[in-house]
């Protein structure tokens, strides 16, 4: 029996697991004890990887849509069909008439390769489903820190004495994080949750602050104002390492305790209590995720959290930080190496020095690179609807289900001349609509790297051998490049390791320097956090940023960034008086349930039918009981049916629906943050009625 250490390719923790393999079959999975992320612990999804992606009769050959249904075609036919159709559309409508959407589930090497093929060579638009979860944090980091560089290590959960979760529910969404909280030995530690509902994490916190939906920015500004008034701030840090504090101080004066309860639902006494908890904490860490990121004013809300950390000196030290928790296993790799919003390694397309540097490493002329960032996901969909984009290729994502206001995606697909889906599963909501389906192997059979939420690069090793007639995303993308006629532009891109070496080379002397990381180094089994340069000696396996108080802005100072609280673009009305909130359902479910439906214990413990939580007060008022069928009507003009789940964890005017069901995003809105273009999943005006 062979033991193979590899990385779980679900969430952003990217845990390591030991796979015990015999006769090309996984016989047992154990969490890797020495791995710094999960330390011998895993959630049900990772522990059940042997039950997924191997048990189904997957498509072995490409599937082409015909008048009589879908038929199998050979790989050469598929590549020729794809390339000919794409080139024909570009010839007729221009290179910006084609688009691609990737996923944070791909490896770094696959991200880079599709960026090389579709951005550098084709010249099309390329965004990723990381736009749906992490774009807000990316923009907040870039504007405040000067680079998309989250500051923390997961060890900070064990070192913090005051842990504040804002719009985050790690017990369900990131159970490894909650385990790190449990490993914190400080007997006096305070766990604080700020959320719209009393989530599983809120129930297990010392303090819970129930905030009205999308009033979090007002709360954070009021909190900042009170801390400043009390002089509970770190003036030395502010004066020496920050920029624009005086303007921020003036700005937050308008956010006072007198009106905070009316706007946020949290009393002034509770705000003072929270301020005292921050002031009395010696090592305060603030953590946010989708409850902040998915909003119509998300970037400024994330920066309000950053502002609180830097004004109190809670950054760059053990157990501190303004810390964004990422969503997918390789969202960080997508952010830095997909060539979509910036050059490989996080550079600006308009920077001639960076263009020359990357071009030299890749052995190409810098003119090959795009001149500007890609169109964001929402604009790609809008331009499909308007007829300006004619072809779409999606890789291992399911936007017919996951896109906000997802019926809009269905309508968009009808306008395409070419819709290609590349995935392991040929029966997703999106794959069902494809003109051409390209089957690929699972993460259990491929090689590459992933970058997790704390900047840790880890190795994805093939656990079982792939069949000879099956191909990885990397191989399919490479062959598409060949079919398109890239020729010598693919030299040096033949294997994942070669691509990894190219990508690390472009990061030299950048904030995300990875030149000291090699496949051989990663095989040691601990992962390596960037930055890690080629001459650097790894002293600690868990390292945080900004300990030297130097940031990546031109003057090396962190910036206070802020603006007035915006009006809600689509507020509740008399007809739609309730607010729909969305998020994770259970720890066993993942995204659109494409993979987790194969885990029998998860399937048996979760509802096949979509369900929605309704407060006991509202349920009593409407004579609704648990398991009643209800219809929820959205201000977007769509309706969905659910099973009602009556709960005492919600305010009267808020409904909560798990995102794992297609019915949920049928109701959400086409509303986006103005800077990150991330959808505002967390606030949709709706009403509800009993239908049985």
C-alpha positions in Angstrom: 0.0 0.0 0.0 1.3 3.4 -1.0 0.8 6.6 1.0 0.5 9.8 -1.1 0.3 13.3 0.4 -1.8 15.7 -1.6 -4.0 18.8 -1.2 -7.8 19.0 -0.8 -9.2 21.0 -3.7 -12.4 22.3 -2.0 -12.2 25.4 0.1 -9.5 28.0 0.6 -7.8 26.2 3.5 -6.4 23.7 1.0 -5.8 21.1 3.7 -3.3 18.3 3.1 -4.4 14.7 3.3 -2.7 11.3 3.2 -4.2 9.0 0.7 -3.5 5.3 1.1 -3.7 3.7 -2.3 -3.6 0.0 -3.4 -4.2 -1.3 -7.0 -5.0 2.3 -8.1 -7.9 2.5 -5.5 -8.0 4.8 -2.5 -8.5 2.6 0.6 -8.2 5.2 3.3 -7.8 9.0 3.8 -6.2 10.6 6.8 -5.6 14.3 7.5 -1.8 15.0 7.3 -0.6 15.5 10.9 2.4 17.7 10.2 0.7 20.0 7.7 0.6 23.5 9.2 -2.9 24.3 8.0 -5.1 21.4 9.3 -2.7 19.7 11.7 -4.3 16.3 11.4 -7.9 17.5 11.2 -10.3 17.6 8.2 -13.9 18.2 7.4 -16.3 15.7 5.9 -15.7 16.9 2.4 -12.0 16.2 2.4 -12.3 12.9 4.2 -14.8 11.8 1.6 -12.7 12.6 -1.5 -12.4 8.8 -2.1 -16.2 8.7 -2.6 -16.2 11.4 -5.2 -15.0 11.9 -8.7 -14.4 8.2 -9.1 -17.8 6.6 -8.6 -19.6 7.9 -11.6 -19.5 6.9 -15.2 -18.0 10.1 -16.5 -18.0 11.1 -20.2 -14.8 9.9 -21.8 -15.2 11.7 -25.1 -16.3 15.3 -26.0 -20.0 15.7 -26.5 -21.4 17.8 -29.4 -25.0 19.2 -29.4 -26.9 18.2 -32.4 -30.6 18.4 -33.5 -31.1 14.9 -32.1 -29.3 15.5 -28.8 -25.7 15.1 -27.9 -23.3 12.8 -29.7 -19.7 11.7 -28.9 -16.9 13.0 -31.1 -13.2 12.4 -31.0 -10.8 14.7 -29.3 -9.2 15.9 -32.6 -12.7 16.7 -33.9 -13.5 18.6 -30.7 -10.4 20.7 -30.9 -10.9 21.4 -34.6 -14.6 22.3 -34.0 -13.7 24.6 -31.1 -10.8 26.3 -32.9 -12.6 26.8 -36.2 -15.8 28.2 -34.5 -13.8 30.6 -32.3 -11.6 31.9 -35.1 -14.6 32.4 -37.3 -16.4 34.4 -34.7 -13.3 36.5 -34.1 -12.9 37.1 -37.8 -16.5 38.3 -38.0 -16.8 40.2 -34.8 -13.4 40.9 -33.4 -11.3 39.4 -30.6 -13.3 41.0 -27.8 -16.4 39.1 -29.0 -15.2 35.9 -27.2 -14.9 35.3 -23.5 -13.9 32.7 -21.0 -14.8 32.1 -17.3 -12.5 30.0 -15.1 -12.7 28.8 -11.5 -10.7 28.9 -8.3 -10.8 25.1 -8.4 -8.2 25.0 -11.2 -4.5 24.7 -10.4 -2.2 27.7 -10.6 -0.6 26.2 -13.7 -4.0 25.7 -15.4 -4.9 29.3 -14.5 -1.7 30.6 -16.1 -2.0 28.4 -19.2 -5.6 29.5 -19.9 -4.5 33.1 -19.4 -1.7 32.6 -21.9 -4.0 31.0 -24.5 -7.1 33.1 -24.1 -5.7 36.5 -23.1 -2.2 36.6 -24.6 -3.0 34.8 -27.8 -6.7 35.0 -28.5 -7.1 38.5 -27.0 -10.5 37.6 -25.5 -12.1 38.4 -22.2 -11.2 36.1 -19.2 -12.7 36.4 -15.8 -13.2 33.8 -13.1 -15.8 32.7 -10.6 -13.5 34.1 -7.9 -15.3 37.4 -9.0 -18.3 36.0 -7.1 -16.4 35.7 -3.8 -13.0 37.4 -3.6 -12.9 40.4 -5.9 -13.9 42.7 -3.1 -11.0 41.7 -0.9 -8.6 41.9 -3.9 -9.5 45.5 -4.6 -9.5 46.4 -0.9 -6.0 45.0 -0.4 -4.7 46.7 -3.6 -6.0 50.1 -2.6 -5.1 49.9 1.1 -2.0 47.8 1.2 -0.7 48.5 -2.4 -0.9 44.8 -3.4 -3.3 41.9 -3.0 -1.5 40.6 0.0 -3.6 39.3 3.0 -1.5 39.8 6.1 -2.1 36.8 8.3 -1.1 33.2 8.9 -3.7 30.8 10.2 -1.7 30.5 13.4 -3.0 34.0 14.3 -6.2 32.3 15.3 -4.3 30.5 18.1 -2.4 33.7 19.2 -5.3 36.2 19.2 -7.0 37.1 22.5 -9.9 38.9 20.7 -11.2 37.2 17.6 -13.9 39.2 15.7 -15.8 37.5 12.8 -17.7 39.9 10.5 -20.1 38.3 8.1 -18.3 35.0 8.5 -19.5 31.6 9.7 -16.4 29.3 9.9 -18.0 26.5 11.8 -19.9 25.7 8.6 -17.9 27.3 5.8 -14.3 26.8 7.1 -14.3 24.2 9.9 -10.5 24.0 9.9 -10.5 27.7 10.9 -12.9 26.9 13.8 -10.6 24.1 14.9 -7.7 26.6 15.0 -9.9 28.8 17.2 -10.5 25.9 19.5 -6.7 25.3 19.7 -6.3 28.8 21.1 -5.1 28.2 24.7 -5.8 31.7 26.1 -8.4 31.0 28.8 -9.6 34.6 28.6 -10.0 34.9 24.8 -13.0 36.6 23.5 -14.8 35.3 20.3 -17.1 38.0 18.8 -19.5 37.6 15.8 -21.1 40.4 13.9 -23.8 39.0 11.5 -27.3 39.4 10.2 -28.4 36.1 11.8 -27.4 34.0 14.8 -25.3 31.6 12.8 -23.6 28.5 14.2 -20.5 30.6 14.8 -22.5 33.3 16.6 -24.0 30.6 18.9 -20.6 29.6 19.9 -19.2 33.1 20.4 -18.9 35.0 23.7 -20.5 38.0 22.1 -23.0 38.3 19.2 -24.1 41.6 17.6 -27.1 41.2 15.3 -26.7 43.8 12.6 -29.4 44.9 10.1 -28.6 43.7 6.6 -26.1 45.9 4.9 -25.8 48.4 7.8 -22.3 47.0 8.6 -20.5 50.0 7.1 -22.4 52.4 9.4 -21.6 50.2 12.4 -17.9 50.1 11.5 -17.6 53.9 11.0 -19.5 54.5 14.2 -17.2 52.2 16.1 -14.2 54.0 14.6 -15.5 57.4 15.6 -16.1 56.3 19.2 -12.6 54.7 19.4 -11.1 58.0 18.1 -13.2 60.1 20.6 -11.9 57.9 23.5 -8.3 58.1 22.2 -8.3 54.3 22.1 -6.0 54.4 19.1 -2.3 53.8 18.4 -1.1 57.3 17.5 2.5 56.1 17.0 1.4 53.6 14.4 -0.9 56.0 12.7 1.7 58.8 12.5 4.6 56.6 11.3 3.0 54.0 9.1 -0.3 55.2 7.7 -1.6 57.8 5.4 -4.8 59.9 5.3 -5.9 59.4 8.9 -6.9 63.0 9.6 -9.4 62.9 6.7 -10.7 59.6 8.0 -11.1 61.0 11.5 -13.1 63.9 10.1 -15.2 61.6 7.9 -16.4 59.3 10.7 -17.5 62.2 12.9 -20.9 62.1 11.2 -21.5 58.5 12.4 -22.5 58.9 16.0 -23.9 56.8 18.8 -27.1 58.8 18.8 -28.5 57.2 15.5 -26.6 54.0 15.4 -29.4 51.8 16.7 -31.9 53.1 14.3 -29.7 52.3 11.4 -27.9 49.1 12.5 -30.2 47.6 15.1 -27.4 47.6 17.6 -27.8 49.9 20.6 -25.2 52.5 21.5 -24.5 50.6 24.7 -23.6 47.5 22.6 -21.4 49.6 20.4 -19.6 50.9 23.4 -19.2 47.3 24.7 -17.7 46.3 21.4 -15.3 49.3 21.4 -14.2 48.3 24.9 -13.5 44.7 23.8 -11.3 46.0 21.0 -9.6 48.5 23.3 -8.9 46.0 26.1 -7.7 43.3 23.7 -3.9 43.0 23.4 -4.0 41.0 20.2 -7.1 41.8 18.2 -7.8 40.1 14.9 -10.7 40.9 12.6 -11.9 38.3 10.1 -14.3 38.7 7.2 -15.6 36.7 4.3 -18.7 36.7 2.1 -21.0 38.5 4.4 -18.9 41.6 3.7 -17.6 40.8 0.2 -20.9 40.2 -1.5 -22.5 43.6 -1.2 -23.3 46.8 -3.2 -20.7 48.7 -1.1 -18.4 45.8 -0.2 -14.9 47.3 -0.9 -15.4 50.2 1.4 -16.8 47.9 4.1 -13.7 45.7 3.9 -11.6 48.8 4.1 -13.5 50.0 7.1 -12.3 46.7 8.8 -8.8 47.4 7.6 -9.1 51.0 9.0 -10.1 49.7 12.4 -7.1 47.3 12.6 -4.5 49.9 11.5 -5.8 52.7 13.7 -5.5 50.5 16.8 -2.2 49.1 15.7 -3.6 45.6 15.3 -1.6 44.5 12.3 1.7 42.9 11.6 1.9 41.3 15.0 1.0 37.9 16.3 -2.7 37.3 16.7 -3.8 40.5 14.9 -4.8 41.7 11.5 -7.6 42.8 9.2 -7.9 39.4 7.6 -9.9 38.3 4.6 -10.9 34.6 4.5 -10.8 33.4 0.9 -13.4 31.1 -0.7 -11.9 28.5 -3.0 -8.8 26.3 -2.8 -6.9 28.3 -5.5 -8.7 31.7 -5.5 -5.4 33.2 -4.6 -3.7 31.5 -7.5 -6.5 32.8 -9.7 -6.1 36.3 -8.4 -2.3 36.4 -9.1 -1.8 34.2 -12.1 -4.8 34.1 -14.4 -3.7 37.1 -16.4 -7.2 38.6 -16.1 -7.1 41.8 -14.1 -3.3 42.2 -14.2 -0.2 40.6 -15.6 1.1 37.3 -14.3 2.3 37.8 -10.7 0.1 40.7 -10.0 1.5 43.4 -12.3 -0.3 46.3 -13.9 -0.9 46.0 -17.6 0.1 49.7 -18.1 3.5 49.2 -16.4 6.1 49.0 -19.2 8.8 47.7 -16.8 6.6 44.9 -15.6 5.6 44.1 -19.2 9.2 43.8 -20.2 10.1 41.7 -17.2 7.3 39.2 -17.8 7.9 39.1 -21.5 11.6 38.3 -21.0 10.8 35.4 -18.6 8.2 34.0 -21.1 10.4 34.6 -24.1 7.8 36.7 -26.0 7.4 40.3 -27.2 5.6 42.4 -24.5 3.1 43.5 -27.2 1.4 40.1 -26.8 0.0 41.1 -23.4 -3.4 42.8 -23.0 -3.4 46.6 -22.7 -6.1 46.6 -20.0 -7.9 44.4 -17.5 -10.5 41.9 -18.7 -14.2 42.8 -18.7 -15.6 41.6 -15.3 -17.9 38.7 -15.1 -21.1 40.8 -15.0 -20.2 42.8 -18.0 -19.3 39.6 -20.0 -22.9 38.4 -19.2 -24.4 41.8 -20.1 -22.5 41.9 -23.4 -23.7 38.4 -24.3 -27.2 39.6 -23.8 -26.6 42.7 -25.9 -25.1 40.5 -28.7 -21.5 41.9 -28.4 -20.0 38.7 -27.1 -20.7 35.6 -29.3 -18.7 32.8 -27.7 -18.2 31.7 -24.1 -15.9 28.9 -22.8 -16.4 28.1 -19.1 -14.0 25.8 -17.1 -15.2 23.8 -14.1 -17.8 26.2 -12.9 -21.6 26.3 -13.1 -22.9 29.8 -13.6 -26.4 28.7 -14.7 -26.7 27.8 -11.0 -24.3 30.1 -9.2 -24.6 33.4 -11.1 -26.6 36.1 -9.3 -30.0 36.4 -10.8 -29.2 33.2 -12.6 -32.1 33.2 -15.0 -30.1 36.1 -16.6 -27.4 33.6 -17.5 -29.9 31.2 -19.1 -31.2 34.1 -21.2 -27.6 35.1 -22.2 -26.7 31.6 -23.4 -29.5 31.7 -26.0 -27.6 34.5 -27.7 -24.3 32.7 -28.1 -23.0 31.2 -31.3 -20.7 29.0 -29.3 -21.0 27.8 -25.7 -18.3 25.4 -24.5 -18.2 23.8 -21.1 -15.1 22.0 -19.7 -15.8 19.9 -16.6 -15.6 16.5 -15.0 -19.4 16.3 -14.7 -21.4 16.4 -17.9 -24.8 16.8 -16.1 -24.4 20.2 -14.3 -27.0 22.9 -15.0 -24.4 24.7 -17.3 -23.1 21.5 -19.0 -26.7 20.6 -20.1 -26.8 23.8 -22.1 -23.4 23.4 -23.9 -22.9 23.2 -27.6 -19.6 21.4 -26.9 -18.7 19.6 -23.7 -15.1 18.8 -22.9 -14.6 16.1 -20.2 -11.6 16.3 -17.9 -10.2 14.4 -15.0 -10.6 15.1 -11.3 -8.2 16.7 -8.9 -7.4 13.2 -7.6 -5.6 12.5 -10.9 -3.8 15.7 -11.7 -0.6 17.5 -10.8 -0.1 21.2 -10.0 -0.2 23.7 -7.1 -2.8 25.7 -5.2 -2.4 28.8 -3.1 -4.5 29.0 0.0 -6.1 31.8 2.0 -2.9 32.5 4.0 -0.7 32.7 0.8 0.5 29.1 1.2 1.6 27.3 -2.0 0.9 23.5 -1.7 1.3 20.6 -4.1 -1.6 18.8 -5.7 -0.3 15.3 -6.4 -2.0 12.6 -8.5 -3.3 10.1 -6.1 -4.6 7.6 -8.6 -3.5 7.1 -12.2 -5.7 8.6 -14.9 -7.0 6.4 -17.6 -5.0 6.7 -20.9 -8.0 8.1 -22.8 -8.7 10.8 -20.2 -7.2 14.3 -20.0 -6.5 17.0 -17.4 -7.6 20.6 -17.8 -4.0 21.4 -18.4 -3.8 19.0 -21.3 -7.1 20.2 -22.8 -6.2 23.9 -22.6 -2.8 23.2 -24.1 -4.3 21.3 -27.0 -6.8 24.0 -27.6 -3.9 26.4 -27.8 -2.2 24.1 -30.4 -5.5 23.9 -32.4 -5.8 27.7 -32.4 -2.3 27.9 -34.0 -0.1 29.1 -31.1 2.9 27.1 -32.3 6.1 28.4 -30.7 4.2 30.4 -28.2 3.6 27.2 -26.3 7.2 26.3 -26.0 8.1 26.1 -22.3 4.4 25.5 -21.4 4.4 21.8 -22.0 4.0 20.5 -18.4 2.6 21.9 -15.1 6.1 22.1 -13.6 7.5 24.1 -16.5 4.6 26.5 -16.2 5.1 26.8 -12.4 8.7 27.7 -12.9 7.7 30.4 -15.4 5.2 31.8 -13.0 7.6 31.9 -10.0 10.3 33.5 -12.2 7.9 36.5 -13.1 7.4 37.1 -9.3 11.1 37.9 -8.6 11.4 41.0 -6.4 7.6 41.4 -6.2 5.4 41.3 -3.1 4.5 37.7 -4.0 8.0 36.6 -4.7 7.9 32.8 -5.1 11.3 32.2 -6.7 12.5 30.1 -3.7 9.6 27.7 -4.2 10.0 24.6 -6.4 8.1 21.4 -6.9 10.9 19.7 -5.0 10.5 22.1 -2.1 6.8 21.5 -2.0 7.3 17.7 -1.9 8.7 18.2 1.6 5.0 18.4 2.6 4.6 21.6 4.5 3.7 24.1 1.8 5.4 27.5 1.6 3.8 30.9 2.1 4.8 33.6 -0.3 6.8 35.7 -0.3 9.7 33.3 -0.3 12.7 34.3 -2.5 15.3 32.1 -4.1 18.0 33.0 -1.5 15.7 32.9 1.5 15.9 30.3 4.2 12.6 29.0 5.6 12.9 29.5 9.4 9.1 29.3 10.2 6.3 27.5 8.4 3.8 30.1 9.5 4.7 33.7 8.6 2.6 36.9 8.5 3.2 40.1 6.5 3.8 43.7 7.6 5.8 42.9 10.7 8.3 45.5 9.4 5.4 48.0 9.1 6.2 48.5 5.4 3.4 48.2 2.8 3.5 48.0 -1.0 2.2 51.5 -1.7 4.7 54.0 -3.3 5.4 55.6 0.1 5.3 52.2 1.9 2.4 53.4 4.1 -1.0 51.8 4.5 -3.9 54.1 3.4 -7.1 55.0 5.2 -9.7 54.7 2.4 -13.4 55.6 3.0 -16.5 57.2 1.6 -20.0 58.0 2.6 -22.4 55.1 3.2 -24.3 54.6 -0.1 -28.0 54.4 -0.5 -29.2 50.8 -1.1 -29.8 50.7 -4.9 -32.7 48.3 -4.5 -34.3 48.8 -1.1 -37.3 46.9 0.3 -40.8 48.1 -0.7 -44.3 47.7 0.5 -44.8 44.8 -1.9 -41.4 43.3 -1.2 -40.9 44.1 2.5 -38.6 41.2 3.4 -34.8 40.7 2.8 -33.4 37.5 1.4 -29.9 36.6 2.7 -27.9 33.7 1.3 -25.0 31.6 2.3 -23.8 28.1 3.2 -26.3 25.5 4.3 -24.3 22.7 6.0 -20.6 21.8 6.3 -21.1 18.9 3.9 -22.5 20.9 1.1 -20.3 22.7 -1.4 -21.4 25.4 -3.9 -23.8 23.9 -6.4 -23.5 20.4 -4.9 -22.0 18.9 -8.0 -19.4 17.0 -6.1 -20.9 16.6 -2.6 -24.0 14.9 -3.9 -21.7 11.8 -4.3 -21.1 11.6 -0.6 -23.8 9.4 0.8 -23.5 10.7 4.4 -24.0 14.2 3.1 -26.8 13.3 0.7 -28.6 11.5 3.4 -28.3 14.3 5.9 -29.3 17.2 3.6 -32.5 18.1 1.9 -33.0 17.2 -1.7 -35.5 20.0 -2.0 -34.5 23.7 -1.6 -35.3 25.1 1.8 -35.5 28.5 3.3 -35.3 29.7 6.9 -38.0 32.0 8.3 -38.2 33.6 11.7 -40.6 32.1 14.2 -42.3 35.5 14.6 -43.0 35.9 10.8 -43.9 32.2 10.5 -46.5 32.5 13.3 -47.9 35.7 11.7 -48.3 33.9 8.3 -49.4 30.6 9.7 -46.3 28.8 8.3 -44.8 25.7 9.9 -41.6 23.9 9.2 -41.8 21.7 6.0 -44.7 23.8 4.6 -44.2 24.6 1.0 -43.7 28.3 0.4 -43.2 30.6 -2.6 -40.7 33.4 -2.4 -41.2 36.2 -4.9 -38.3 38.6 -5.6 -38.2 42.2 -6.7 -36.2 40.9 -9.7 -39.5 39.4 -11.1 -38.7 35.8 -10.4 -40.2 33.3 -7.9 -39.0 30.1 -6.3 -40.6 27.4 -4.2 -39.0 26.1 -1.0 -39.6 24.1 2.1 -40.0 26.4 5.1 -37.7 25.9 8.1 -38.8 27.9 11.1 -36.0 29.2 13.2 -35.2 31.5 16.1 -31.9 32.6 14.6 -33.3 35.3 12.3 -34.8 38.7 12.7 -38.5 38.9 11.6 -37.8 40.6 8.3 -35.0 38.4 7.1 -35.1 35.1 5.2 -32.1 32.9 4.8 -31.6 30.4 1.9 -28.7 28.1 1.3 -26.8 28.9 -1.9 -26.5 25.2 -2.8 -29.9 25.2 -4.6 -30.6 26.7 -8.0 -33.8 28.2 -6.6 -31.9 30.6 -4.4 -30.0 32.6 -7.1 -33.1 32.7 -9.1 -34.1 35.4 -6.6 -30.9 37.4 -6.2 -30.2 40.6 -8.0 -28.0 42.0 -10.8 -26.4 44.5 -8.4 -22.7 44.8 -8.0 -20.1 46.7 -5.9 -18.8 49.6 -8.1 -15.2 48.8 -7.5 -14.9 45.0 -7.4 -18.0 44.2 -9.5 -18.8 41.5 -7.0 -22.5 40.6 -6.9 -24.6 41.7 -4.0 -25.9 38.3 -3.0 -26.8 39.2 0.6 -29.7 41.6 0.1 -32.7 40.9 -2.2 -36.1 42.4 -1.4 -38.7 39.6 -1.4 -42.1 38.5 -0.1 -43.2 35.0 1.0 -46.5 33.1 0.8 -47.7 29.7 1.9 -48.7 27.5 -1.0 -50.1 24.3 0.6 
